[in-house]
Amino acid sequence: MRIIEFIHDEDHTVIPSNVDIWVDSNPHLYSQKMLVKNVDVYPRFNTYDLLILHGGVQHLWNKAAAPWLSDEVAYVRQALLSHKPVIGLCLGSQIIAEALEARVFQDQQSEIGFYNICCCSNSLGHPVMKNINDGFSTFLYHSDHYRLPADCISLAYTPQSPNQVLVSQSVPAVGFQFHPEYTKDIIGDYCKTSTTPNWMINEGMATRLEFLAVLNSMPDTYPLFEQLIDNSLTWLRNHFQLNYLTLVPGG
C-alpha cells in the first residue's frame, strides 16, 4: 500500500511519529513525505493509495500567511471526489472539512494537552470507533475548529470541540482533530520548547514542568493510533469498496 504524507511545517519533528512506527512495522507499506509549501506539481491520484494530512501551525482562516493552503484544499477536494482516501490529523482534519465546503474558524479556546474524548451516541457500532467507543484520552494541540460538513457525521467530541472525529458518508475521508500520531517523545519535546504556560492532563490544568513530570507515567500513545488507523482503513475499504487498503497484499 502506497502512502503519501503531506507535511505542513518545515521543522516537522525529526522524532519518529506513530505513523513512522506503523509504516516501519508493516513491510507492505511504503510512505513518501512531501512538504506541501514546496510542492510545484501535486502527485497524480493513481500513484498512491492513501493520503495522510499531518498537522501544522497554519490557519485556514489566514491563508495570506500560507497562500499554498488554497491549492492544497483544492487538491484534497479533487482527491476525495475521485474517491482517493484521505485521513487528516488536526490541521489535516480541518483541511478535509474545508475541502468539503465547511467553515474552519478560530476557536474561542485552545485545547493543549491530554483530554478525554467522549463518544457520540451514533458512534456505537461504527467501525471507526471499534473497541474504543467508551471514550479515550489523547493529545490535542489546536486553536481552530470546523463546522461539520454536509453528509458527514461526528463520532466523538469534547465540550469545546464537537467534531473530534469526522467521517464522511459520501467520500472516503476520516479526520481526527487530535494527534494520535504523536509519541510521548514528540509531546515532551514540544512541551519543553513551548511558550504555552498551562497544559491539560488528568482532567486538570498543569504547568509545563508539572505536565512533563506526569507525561512519563502516561500510557504509550501507539496502541490508540494503531487501533484508529486500522479501524479507519477497515471502514474506508468496506464502505467505499477500496480493496487495496489492506496491510496484506491481495487481502
N, C-alpha and C positions, 0 to 999 in steps of 0.2 A: 504494500500500500504506500503510495507516494504522497507525501505531505509537504505543503508549502506553509511556512510560518511567517506572517507579516510582523515585523518588529517596528516599533514606533520611536524608541529612544536610542540615540547614538551611544549612550552609556548603558545599554541593556546589560543586565547582570552577567558577569563572567562566571558566576557561580552556577553550576548546573541546576536547572529547574526540574520540576517533576515531569514536564514534557520531555526533557532530555533523558531523564532516567527511564521513562516509559519507552521512548524510542530505542535507547541502547539495550533495554532488556528484551526487546522483541525483534528477532533477526529479520522478520519480514516487513519491517517498517523502514522507510527512507525519508529523511526530512531535510529540507533546504530552507534556511533562514534568509529573509530579504528585508533590508532596511527600507521602508516604504518611501521615505523622502528622497532616496537616491534612485528610485525606480523610474526609468525612462519608458520602458515597454513592459506592461504587465504580462504575466505568464498566460499562455493560451490554456483554455479550460481543459483541453484534452491531454495536457502534460502532467496533471496531478489528480489525486483522488479526494483529497481533503484539504481545506484551507483553515488554518488556525490563526485568529487575530489576537495578538497579545495586547496587554495594557500599555499605557503611556501617560505622560504628563499633559498631553494636549487636551484641548476642549473643543468639542464640535460646535459650540455656540460662538467660538472665536477663531474662525478659520483664517482671519487676517494674520494670525501668528503662525499658522501652519497651513498655507493655502493648498498644499498637496492632499490634504484630507478630502477635499471635494472630489478629486479624481479617485481616491480610494473608495469613498462611499459609492460613487457611480459604478466602479468596477465590482464591488461586492453585490450591488443590486443586480447587475447583469449576471454575475456568477449564480446567484440564487434563482433568478428567472430561468437560467439554463440548467437548473437542478444540480448545481455543484454544491456539495455540502460544506457548510461553514460553521465553525464553533468559535465563539467570541468570549474573551476573558476581560472583564472590567471595561476599559475603553472599547475593546473588541465587541462587547455586547451592545454598547451604545452605537457603534458603527452599524451593527446589524439593525438596530431599531431605526436609525435614520435612513438606512438603505430601504427599509420597509415603510418609509414615509411617516414615521412617528417623530415627535419633537424630543430633542435632547436639551436639557436645561441645567443650569447651576442650581444645586440643591441648597436648601436653607441651612443644612448642617452636614459636615463631613462625617464619614464613617471610617475610622482608622483604628485598627487593632482586631482582636478576635471577638466576633459577635456570634450570638446564637441565631441561626436561621430557622425560621418557622415555616412549616409546610402548609400550603393551601389545601382546602378540603378536596379540591379536584386533583391533587397530586396522588391520592391513594390509588394504587394500582397502575400509575403511569410508569412506563418503562424507564424514563429518565431518572425517576426517584426510587428505583428498585433498591431495597434494603436500607434506604436512608429516609423514608418518608415519616419518620418520627421526629425529624429535625436534626440539626447538626451544628457544630461550631466550626467556623472557618475564618480566614484572614481577609479583611476588607481594607482598601486604601483608595478612597474616591471622594470626590466632592460634587459629582454630576450624577444625574439620573435621567430617565426617559419615560415617556408615556408608552403604554402598551400598544404596539402596532395592531392594525386590523388583522383578523384571522390568526392571532397569537393568543397563547394562554400563559399566565404566570403560575408557576408551580411552588414558589417559595417567596418569603418576604421578611423584612424587618419592619419595625414600626416606622422607621424613617424612609425606607425604600421598598415600595410594594412589589417591585418586579425583579427579584433577585435571581430567578431562573426563568428565562424566556424561551418558549418553544413555539415555533411556527407550525401551523397545521397544513399550510399550503406550499411552503418552500422548505428545503432542508437546512434549517437554521436552529441552533441552540446557543443561548447566550447566558453567561454567568456574570453577574455584577461583581462578584468577589474574585479572589485569587487562589483557587485550589492548586495552581501550578507553582506557587511559592513554597520552597522548602523553609525549614526553620533557620537554616544558614542565611538564606536570602532575606528573610524577615529581620533577623538580627542585624544583618549588615545595613539594611535600610534604617532601622531604628537608631543605630549608632550614629549615622550621618544626618539624620533628620533634624529639622528645627521645630517639628511639632512637639509641644511640651507634654501632652497627655494622650495616652493610648488606652483603648478598651481592652480589658482582659478579665475573665471570670465574672462577667456582668457588672464590672465596676471600672472606673477610670483609674489609671495609674500613671506615674511619671515614667519617663523613658527608662530610667535606671530600675524602677520597680518592675516595669514590663520586661526588661532584659533578664532580671533575676528570676522571673516566673517562666519565661519562654522555654528554658531548658527542660522544665518538667511537663511541658505541653505534649500531647500525643504527636507522633510523626504525621506530617500532612500528606504523605504519599498515598496511604490506603484510600482516603476520601477522593483524591484526584483520580486514582485508578478506577474506583467504582463509578465516578461520574463520567469518565471518558468511555469506559466500557458500556455503561448504560446509554450514553448518547449515541455511540456507534450502533448499538443494537436497535435503538429507536429509529435512527436515520436509515439504517439498512432495511428494516422491515416495513416501516411506514411508507418510504419512498421507493422501495424495491431497488436499492443500491447494493447489489450483491457483492460488489468489490470492496465494501467497507468491512473487511474481516482481517483478523490477525493471522489467519491460516490460509495460505494460497489455495484457491479452489473451494474454500469453505463457505 
